[in-house]
Amino acid sequence: MKLPHDPGRASYILLVSLAIVFLVSLLPLGRLSGGVLRDFSLIDDILSEQHRAAGTDIIEDEAPVDSALTAMQRELEAEEKAASADAYTLTIRDDEYIDSVLPADTASVEVQENSPAPTVMPQPIDPRRDGYVAIEDYTPGGTGISRLRNAFSQSRERCVRVAFVGDSYIEGDIFTQDVRSQLQDIYGGAGVGYVNMYSEFPGFRRSVRQSGSGWNVRVAGRKGFMRRYAWLSEQYSVVKAGEAASASYSGVKKVAHASAWSRSTIAFWAPAGGTVRLRANGGAWDTHTMDASEGVRTLSVDSASVRSFEVSVPAGSDVTALGVWLDSYCGVAVDCMSSRGFSGVTLRDISPEVCRALTDAGLGYDFIVLEFGINAMSAGQTDYTSYGKLMAKVVEHIRNCYPNAVIMLMGIGDRGQKQGAEVRSMPSAVHMVDAQRQVARATGILFWDTREAMGGDGAIVSWAGASPPRANKDYIHLNHHGGAVLATEFVKSLKNALNP
């Protein structure tokens, strides 16, 4: 039997539903969740829709949060729930310790022999100096800077290797190409260092001309990626089945010291054997046919002045390549490895065996700079405890993979939050910088406050509005001009540290 329609009952349900939504909108969800959940207002949402219809700007403060970070945070929560009350913990407060290797109830612990993390939390260092932002040295005994000084002092005898590992903030060699050029002005060296085998957008990077075909690129967290090949760049390339593959690289004159170099190296695996052909400056091909082997292989072409380098792999060769290095016998090499959308936490899964094999082949690092954090932020969030825990584990893992390297964590650059025509620094940016500094303090590494070097609160607004602009209108990323300005600040800080 069909029930009669009751308009009064339907109206009652609608009113009750609206009342519930309205009451929930009054809850301080952001404060209760530490910013993980966002506050919302029923009235504001309605007004926002009116703004959209009118074509006016609304809040544009979100960059996607790394999905791998979200998954690892769930794992971390599960681990902590299963742990006992006195299990190892990490907090983001000045009076406690930040790494899972540091128990929260003691000020002095036994540290593993291969882990130089501090046994006592060092006091925070004020980075502000007259005319520059200081590098904060939280290494045990303050030896990080002296180790860097010793490494750079050897630049006339060998190649001093520096790696910048980060997210889209340094994509396209922004910032790092100018750090490289300025360091090579001081210490010598040439070439752009590491370049991947294939790029879908090769023109975005201005420091090298790159082309190629026949490669499938494998990236951490995506289908087909195998951890046994994982290293700092978190990507590698596989020759497509049944196809030949090629890659070519040419120098450019618009970037200092990038037009020519003296050594070209490729690192790869050929577990079933295969053939790799190399040539420099368009000369004769140098053919290498290899038997099956599971280890990492490297091949190099040396010449006084290399302006172009090519790699060719014929069809049927089982080759998995990490990339190429274009640099010199001595001086400084600066490698840029960027992974768009990454927060840095997946670096805990890179293979120590691969990293050590590359080091044994002369492709290790004296200085590793980690630039992450943008893809771990959300508007209104004030608590980055779990992110700090995961990044502390990353630091310790990288230290295990590269025990001879000095490690630095770069704080995030300033980031904007926009509503209508008004843009301000995102309030949560200062909380992320604090969390990153605390990770550096607890794990005993260097720290550089990028946001402070940019000018602190409101800097991204000034940089985006400068003439010429230094930052994009997303109020997050720098353009090439801004990258050059920030690179000058970074090198100034490094020079002041190395030459006090």
C-alpha positions in Angstrom: 0.0 0.0 0.0 1.3 3.4 -1.0 1.9 5.7 2.0 0.5 9.2 1.8 3.1 11.9 1.2 3.7 14.0 4.4 5.3 17.4 3.5 5.5 18.3 7.1 7.6 15.2 7.9 10.0 15.9 5.0 10.4 19.5 6.2 11.1 18.3 9.7 13.9 15.9 8.5 15.4 18.7 6.4 15.5 21.1 9.3 17.0 18.5 11.7 19.7 17.7 9.2 20.6 21.4 8.7 20.7 21.9 12.4 23.1 18.9 12.8 25.4 20.3 10.1 25.3 23.7 11.6 26.2 22.4 15.0 29.1 20.4 13.6 30.3 23.5 11.8 30.7 25.2 15.2 33.1 22.6 16.4 36.8 23.6 16.4 37.8 20.6 14.3 41.2 22.1 13.3 42.2 22.7 16.9 40.9 19.3 18.1 42.8 17.4 15.4 45.9 19.5 15.3 45.0 20.8 11.9 44.6 17.4 10.3 40.8 18.2 9.9 39.8 21.5 8.6 37.2 23.8 10.2 34.2 24.5 8.0 31.3 26.9 8.1 28.0 26.3 6.4 27.5 30.0 5.8 31.1 30.4 4.4 30.7 27.5 2.1 27.5 29.0 0.7 29.3 32.4 0.2 32.3 30.6 -1.4 29.9 29.1 -4.0 28.6 32.6 -4.7 32.2 33.7 -5.2 32.8 30.9 -7.6 29.7 31.8 -9.6 30.9 35.4 -9.7 34.4 34.4 -10.9 36.3 35.9 -7.9 39.2 34.2 -6.1 38.7 32.0 -3.0 41.2 30.3 -0.8 43.9 28.5 -2.8 46.3 27.2 -0.1 46.4 23.5 -0.8 49.1 21.4 -2.3 48.4 17.7 -2.4 49.7 15.9 0.7 51.9 13.0 -0.2 49.8 9.8 -0.2 52.8 7.8 0.9 53.1 10.0 4.0 49.5 9.4 4.9 50.0 5.6 4.6 53.1 5.7 6.8 51.4 7.9 9.4 48.7 5.2 9.7 51.5 2.6 10.1 53.1 4.7 12.7 49.9 5.1 14.7 49.4 1.4 14.7 52.9 0.8 15.9 52.6 3.3 18.7 49.3 1.8 19.8 50.9 -1.6 20.0 53.9 -0.3 21.9 54.1 -0.2 25.7 53.8 3.1 27.6 57.6 3.4 28.0 58.3 2.6 24.3 60.6 4.8 22.3 58.8 8.0 21.3 59.4 11.2 19.5 57.8 14.6 20.1 58.2 18.0 18.6 58.8 19.9 21.9 62.1 21.6 22.9 62.4 19.6 26.1 62.1 16.1 24.6 63.8 14.0 22.0 62.9 13.4 18.5 64.0 10.1 17.2 62.8 6.6 17.8 66.4 5.7 18.8 66.1 8.2 21.8 64.0 7.1 24.8 61.8 9.9 26.1 62.7 9.3 29.8 66.4 9.9 29.7 68.8 12.7 28.7 71.6 10.3 27.8 71.5 7.1 25.8 73.8 4.6 24.2 74.1 5.4 20.5 74.8 2.8 17.9 78.4 2.9 16.7 77.5 3.8 13.2 74.9 6.4 14.2 76.4 9.8 15.4 73.1 11.2 16.6 73.5 13.4 19.7 73.1 11.8 23.2 71.9 15.1 24.5 69.5 17.4 22.7 71.5 20.5 21.6 70.0 23.9 22.2 68.4 25.6 19.2 70.7 28.1 17.3 69.4 31.5 16.3 70.2 31.6 12.6 69.9 35.3 12.1 73.2 37.1 11.4 74.1 40.5 10.1 73.4 40.1 6.3 72.9 36.3 6.2 71.2 33.3 7.7 73.6 31.0 9.5 73.8 27.2 8.9 72.8 25.6 12.2 75.2 22.8 13.2 73.6 20.3 15.5 76.2 17.5 14.8 77.9 16.0 17.9 80.7 18.3 18.9 79.7 20.7 16.1 81.9 18.7 13.6 79.6 18.9 10.6 81.0 22.2 9.3 84.6 21.2 9.9 84.0 18.0 8.0 82.5 20.0 5.1 85.5 22.4 5.3 87.8 19.4 5.0 85.9 18.0 2.0 85.8 21.2 0.0 89.5 21.7 0.7 90.2 18.6 -1.4 88.5 19.9 -4.5 91.8 20.4 -6.3 92.6 16.7 -6.0 89.2 15.0 -6.4 85.5 15.6 -7.2 83.7 16.8 -4.1 80.1 15.5 -4.5 77.0 17.3 -3.3 73.4 16.0 -3.6 70.2 18.0 -3.3 67.3 15.6 -2.8 63.9 17.2 -2.8 60.4 17.8 -4.2 59.0 20.1 -6.9 60.6 23.1 -5.2 63.8 22.3 -6.9 62.3 20.6 -10.0 64.0 21.6 -13.2 67.3 22.3 -11.4 65.7 25.5 -10.0 67.9 26.8 -7.2 70.4 24.0 -7.5 71.7 25.1 -10.9 72.8 28.4 -9.4 74.2 26.8 -6.2 76.2 24.5 -8.5 77.5 27.4 -10.7 78.5 29.5 -7.7 80.3 26.6 -5.9 82.1 25.8 -9.2 83.2 29.5 -9.4 84.8 29.0 -6.0 86.1 25.4 -6.0 86.3 24.5 -9.7 84.5 21.8 -11.6 82.1 21.6 -14.5 79.0 19.8 -15.7 75.6 19.4 -14.2 76.1 16.2 -12.3 73.3 13.6 -12.2 70.6 13.5 -14.9 68.0 10.9 -15.2 67.8 8.7 -18.3 64.5 10.1 -19.7 62.3 13.1 -19.0 58.8 13.8 -20.3 59.5 17.5 -20.0 63.2 17.9 -20.8 62.9 21.6 -21.7 61.9 22.6 -18.2 65.5 22.1 -17.0 67.6 24.8 -18.5 71.0 23.6 -17.4 71.2 20.6 -19.9 69.6 19.7 -23.2 68.2 16.2 -22.9 66.4 13.8 -25.3 65.7 10.1 -25.5 63.3 7.3 -26.3 62.7 3.6 -25.5 62.6 3.9 -21.7 60.0 3.1 -19.1 60.6 5.3 -16.0 59.9 3.7 -12.6 59.2 6.0 -9.7 58.9 5.2 -6.0 55.3 4.5 -5.0 54.1 3.8 -8.5 53.4 0.6 -10.4 56.4 -1.4 -11.4 58.9 0.2 -9.0 61.2 -2.2 -7.3 62.9 -1.3 -4.0 66.0 -3.2 -4.8 66.9 -0.5 -7.3 65.9 2.4 -5.1 68.5 5.1 -4.2 68.4 8.8 -3.5 66.7 9.8 -6.8 63.9 7.3 -6.1 63.6 6.5 -9.8 65.2 4.5 -12.5 64.6 3.6 -16.2 64.0 0.2 -17.9 64.5 -0.5 -21.6 61.1 -1.1 -23.1 60.5 -4.7 -24.1 61.4 -5.4 -27.8 62.7 -1.8 -28.3 66.0 -0.1 -28.5 66.6 2.8 -26.1 68.7 6.0 -26.4 69.5 9.0 -24.4 71.5 12.1 -25.3 72.8 15.1 -23.3 74.3 18.4 -24.5 75.8 21.3 -22.6 74.3 24.8 -22.5 76.1 28.1 -22.6 73.5 30.2 -20.6 74.4 28.5 -17.3 77.9 28.9 -16.0 80.2 25.8 -16.2 77.4 23.8 -17.9 78.6 23.9 -21.5 81.3 21.2 -21.2 82.7 18.6 -18.7 85.4 16.0 -18.7 83.8 12.7 -17.4 80.5 11.1 -18.4 79.3 8.1 -16.4 76.3 5.8 -16.6 75.2 3.5 -13.8 73.0 0.5 -14.6 72.2 -3.2 -14.1 72.2 -5.9 -16.8 71.1 -9.0 -14.8 70.7 -11.1 -18.0 73.5 -9.4 -19.9 73.3 -6.9 -22.7 75.0 -4.3 -24.7 75.5 -0.6 -23.9 77.1 1.8 -26.4 78.5 5.2 -25.4 80.0 8.1 -27.3 81.1 11.7 -26.7 81.0 14.7 -29.0 79.4 12.7 -31.8 82.5 10.5 -32.2 82.8 6.8 -32.7 80.7 4.5 -30.5 82.3 2.7 -27.7 80.5 -0.7 -27.4 80.4 -2.7 -24.2 78.9 -6.2 -24.2 78.4 -7.7 -20.8 77.6 -11.1 -19.3 74.8 -11.6 -16.9 75.5 -10.1 -13.5 73.3 -8.9 -10.6 75.6 -6.0 -9.4 75.5 -2.3 -10.2 77.8 -1.5 -13.2 79.3 1.8 -14.2 80.8 2.8 -17.5 82.6 6.2 -18.2 83.9 8.2 -21.1 86.7 10.6 -20.3 87.7 13.5 -22.4 89.3 16.9 -21.8 86.1 18.7 -23.1 82.8 16.8 -23.5 80.0 18.9 -25.0 77.6 16.0 -25.8 77.2 12.5 -24.5 75.0 9.7 -25.9 73.8 6.3 -24.7 72.4 3.6 -26.9 71.0 0.2 -25.9 70.0 -2.2 -28.7 66.7 -4.1 -28.5 66.9 -7.3 -26.5 69.3 -5.9 -23.9 68.1 -6.3 -20.3 69.3 -3.0 -19.0 67.9 -1.0 -16.0 69.6 2.4 -15.7 69.8 4.8 -12.8 71.0 7.7 -14.9 74.1 9.5 -16.0 76.6 11.8 -14.3 78.2 14.7 -16.2 81.0 16.2 -14.2 84.8 16.5 -13.8 87.8 14.7 -12.2 88.1 17.4 -9.6 86.2 20.5 -8.3 82.6 20.3 -7.2 79.7 18.3 -8.6 76.2 19.2 -7.5 73.4 16.7 -8.2 69.7 17.7 -8.3 67.2 14.9 -7.6 63.6 16.1 -7.4 60.4 14.0 -7.1 57.2 16.0 -7.6 54.6 15.4 -4.8 57.0 13.6 -2.5 57.3 14.4 1.2 60.7 12.7 1.7 59.4 9.8 3.9 59.8 7.1 1.2 63.6 7.7 1.3 63.6 5.3 4.3 63.1 2.5 1.7 66.2 3.2 -0.4 68.6 0.3 -0.8 71.8 0.6 1.3 73.4 -1.9 -1.0 72.8 0.2 -4.1 74.0 3.4 -2.3 77.2 1.7 -1.1 77.9 0.2 -4.6 77.6 3.6 -6.1 79.9 5.0 -3.5 82.5 2.3 -4.2 82.2 3.3 -7.9 83.1 6.9 -7.1 79.5 8.2 -7.0 79.1 8.7 -3.3 78.5 12.0 -1.5 80.3 14.3 0.8 77.3 16.5 1.4 73.6 15.5 1.2 70.9 18.2 1.4 67.3 17.2 2.0 64.6 19.7 0.8 61.1 18.5 1.6 58.0 19.4 3.6 55.7 21.3 1.2 53.8 18.1 0.4 53.4 17.3 4.1 51.5 20.5 5.0 47.9 21.5 5.2 46.3 24.8 6.0 45.7 25.2 9.7 47.8 22.3 10.8 50.0 23.0 13.8 51.2 19.5 14.8 53.7 17.8 12.6 54.8 15.3 15.2 54.2 12.2 13.0 56.0 13.8 10.0 58.9 14.6 12.2 59.1 11.0 13.5 59.2 9.7 9.9 61.8 12.2 8.7 64.0 11.3 11.7 63.9 7.7 10.5 64.8 8.9 7.0 67.8 10.8 8.3 69.1 7.8 10.2 68.6 5.6 7.1 70.4 7.9 4.8 73.2 8.1 7.4 73.4 4.3 7.2 73.5 4.4 3.4 76.1 7.2 3.2 78.1 7.1 6.5 80.7 9.5 5.2 78.3 12.2 4.2 77.4 15.4 6.1 73.6 15.7 6.0 71.6 18.9 6.0 67.9 19.4 6.3 66.6 22.5 4.5 63.5 24.1 6.1 60.6 24.8 3.8 60.4 28.1 2.0 57.6 30.5 2.9 54.2 29.5 1.5 51.2 31.6 0.8 47.5 31.3 1.6 45.2 33.3 -0.6 41.6 34.5 -0.2 40.3 37.0 -2.7 42.9 39.6 -3.5 44.7 39.1 -0.1 47.6 36.8 0.3 49.5 36.0 3.5 52.0 33.5 4.7 50.3 30.2 5.7 50.3 30.1 9.5 51.2 26.5 9.6 54.5 27.2 7.8 56.2 28.3 11.0 55.1 25.0 12.7 56.6 22.9 9.9 59.9 24.8 10.1 60.0 24.3 13.9 59.4 20.5 13.4 62.1 20.3 10.8 64.6 22.1 13.0 63.8 19.8 15.9 64.5 16.8 13.6 67.9 18.2 12.8 68.6 18.8 16.5 67.6 15.3 17.5 69.4 13.4 14.7 72.6 15.5 14.8 72.7 17.1 11.4 72.9 20.6 9.8 69.9 22.8 9.3 69.3 25.8 7.1 66.2 28.0 7.5 65.1 28.6 3.9 62.0 30.6 5.0 64.2 33.0 7.1 66.6 33.4 4.3 63.7 34.5 2.1 62.7 37.1 4.6 60.5 35.3 7.0 56.8 36.0 7.5 55.2 37.4 4.3 58.3 36.7 2.2 56.4 34.7 -0.5 54.1 37.6 -1.1 57.0 39.9 -1.6 58.8 37.4 -3.9 55.8 36.8 -6.0 55.1 40.5 -6.4 58.7 41.5 -7.1 59.8 42.9 -10.4 60.9 40.6 -11.9 58.9 38.0 -9.9 60.9 35.5 -7.9 58.0 33.1 -7.2 55.0 31.7 -9.1 51.5 32.8 -8.4 50.7 29.6 -6.6 52.7 31.3 -3.7 54.7 28.1 -3.2 57.2 27.5 -5.9 60.1 29.7 -7.0 60.8 30.5 -10.6 64.4 30.4 -12.0 65.0 34.0 -11.0 63.9 33.4 -7.5 65.9 30.2 -7.4 69.0 32.2 -8.3 68.4 34.7 -5.5 67.9 31.9 -2.9 71.0 30.1 -4.2 73.0 33.2 -3.5 71.7 33.3 0.0 72.5 29.6 0.5 76.1 29.9 -0.8 76.6 33.0 1.3 75.6 31.0 4.4 77.9 28.2 3.4 80.8 30.5 2.7 80.4 32.1 6.1 80.3 28.7 7.8 83.3 27.4 6.0 85.3 30.6 6.4 84.4 32.1 9.8 
